Amino acid sequence: MPQSRVSIRYAKALLGLAKEQSSVDAVFEDMQYLAEAIRSSRELDLFLESPIIKGDKKAKVFSSLFKEKIGGLSYDFLSLVLKKHREKDIQHIVEAYIEQYNLLNSITKVQLTTAQELSQEAEAKIISQLKDQAQLKNIELEKAIDPSIIGGFVVEYDGKILDASVKNNLNQIKKRFTA
């Protein structure tokens, strides 16, 4: 989901504060927790984005939900975001922080799609080859299963797609015969 300039600026400001206080990793964990909470609760997402509900009410609900669950820096920062009436941007700020953290730590999100569950060895081999051939330092692997690819795998990262699936190979053969 594309973030606005505002959310990226807030995320960079939070990252700067976290660096000053040596709590970059702790804030990252808080942001992951918040991202999951917002993603898994449509009601929370709608609540934060609602123009009808007043900001002070949102701040109270946010406090009751998250004050004890996230660290002080994260809570104080997001409380400031609420005071600035940017509650509709919280989800984007959280996602932008996670992206900034990944950039800082050279972490690349990789989507691996296979026709069936892979063994640990096969998964490790694919990761190793990606690190070597694509010069990726740290990989955050997201796995998906899609039986329609028949066999092989599809890897997506940084807008690039490596399709080594049987379905793709069959489509390539079909194109050659119909051309």
Stockholm file with secondary structure:
# STOCKHOLM 1.0

chainA/1-179         MPQSRVSIRYAKALLGLAKEQSSVDAVFEDMQYLAEAIRSSRELDLFLESPIIKGDKKAKVFSSLFKEKIGGLSYDFLSLVLKKHREKDIQHIVEAYIEQYNLLNSITKVQLTTAQELSQEAEAKIISQLKDQAQLKNIELEKAIDPSIIGGFVVEYDGKILDASVKNNLNQIKKRFTA
#=GR chainA/1-179 SS CCCCHHHHHHHHHHHHHHHHTTCHHHHHHHHHHHHHHHHHCHHHHHHHHCSSSCHHHHHHHHHHHHTTTSCHHHHHHHHHHHHTTCGGGHHHHHHHHHHHHHHHTTEEEEEEEESSCCCHHHHHHHHHHHHHHSCCSEEEEEEEECGGGCSEEEEEETTEEEEEEHHHHHHHHHHHHHC
#=GC SS_cons         CCCCHHHHHHHHHHHHHHHHTTCHHHHHHHHHHHHHHHHHCHHHHHHHHCSSSCHHHHHHHHHHHHTTTSCHHHHHHHHHHHHTTCGGGHHHHHHHHHHHHHHHTTEEEEEEEESSCCCHHHHHHHHHHHHHHSCCSEEEEEEEECGGGCSEEEEEETTEEEEEEHHHHHHHHHHHHHC
//
